[in-house]
Every structure is written in C-alpha cells, then in structure tokens.
Amino acid sequence: MAVPKRRTSSSKRDMRRAPNMKKTPPALSICPQCHEPKLPHRVCPNCNYYNGREIVASEEKSKAAK
C-alpha cells in the first residue's frame, strides 16, 4: 500500500480543499408588487404576493375584517 513520504503541509491541504468551500450568494429577484428584493419562486416576505396573487393573508387585512 502506498504511504506518503512527507507530511502534507496545512497550506497544501487547505489549498486542495478551497474550491469545495466556495459559496455563492443566493440570487435575488425584484418583487413586481412592492419592488423589494426576494428569493425567486417564493412568496414575497414583504407584501405576501406571488405570481400577482396574495398568497398569505396579511395581519392588517385580517384585523380589518374582524
């Protein structure tokens, strides 16, 4: 079985692992209703709209209905 002749330095080890640790920030899109940034294909956390429809009833409207 092959055995390394020399110890791998921490610098070489970390350089080898570096490409796997790259993270990309999440892509953001603009909400067509309120023009705030949001994650694509998700309900807007600011106005609760998705695809031109209100998905989650907002607290203000639910209080007004009572």
C-alpha positions in Angstrom: 0.0 0.0 0.0 1.3 3.5 -0.9 2.4 5.6 2.1 3.2 9.4 1.8 6.9 10.1 2.2 6.4 13.6 3.6 3.6 15.1 5.7 1.3 17.4 3.7 1.5 20.9 5.0 -1.6 22.7 6.2 -1.2 25.2 3.4 -1.3 22.5 0.7 -4.1 20.7 2.4 -6.2 23.9 2.6 -5.5 24.9 -1.0 -6.8 21.4 -2.1 -10.0 21.9 0.0 -10.5 25.6 -1.1 -12.6 25.0 -4.2 -15.2 23.0 -2.3 -15.7 25.7 0.2 -16.7 28.4 -2.3 -20.2 29.6 -1.6 -22.3 31.7 -3.9 -24.8 34.2 -2.5 -28.4 33.5 -3.2 -29.8 35.1 -6.4 -32.4 37.8 -5.7 -35.2 39.0 -7.9 -37.4 42.1 -7.5 -41.0 41.7 -6.4 -43.3 43.2 -9.1 -45.8 44.4 -6.4 -43.6 46.1 -3.8 -40.2 46.3 -5.7 -38.4 44.7 -2.8 -35.7 42.1 -3.3 -36.9 38.5 -2.7 -35.8 35.0 -3.4 -37.0 33.7 -6.8 -40.0 31.4 -6.9 -41.1 32.2 -3.4 -43.7 34.4 -1.8 -42.5 37.9 -1.1 -41.9 38.3 2.6 -42.8 42.0 2.4 -46.1 42.0 0.6 -47.1 38.3 0.7 -47.7 38.2 -3.1 -46.7 35.5 -5.6 -47.4 35.5 -9.3 -49.7 38.5 -9.0 -51.9 37.0 -6.2 -51.9 37.5 -2.5 -51.0 34.1 -1.0 -50.8 34.7 2.7 -53.4 37.0 4.2 -51.7 39.9 5.9 -52.4 40.8 9.6 -53.7 44.3 8.7 -56.4 42.9 6.4 -57.4 40.1 8.8 -57.8 42.7 11.6 -59.9 45.0 9.4 -62.2 42.1 8.5 -63.0 41.3 12.2 
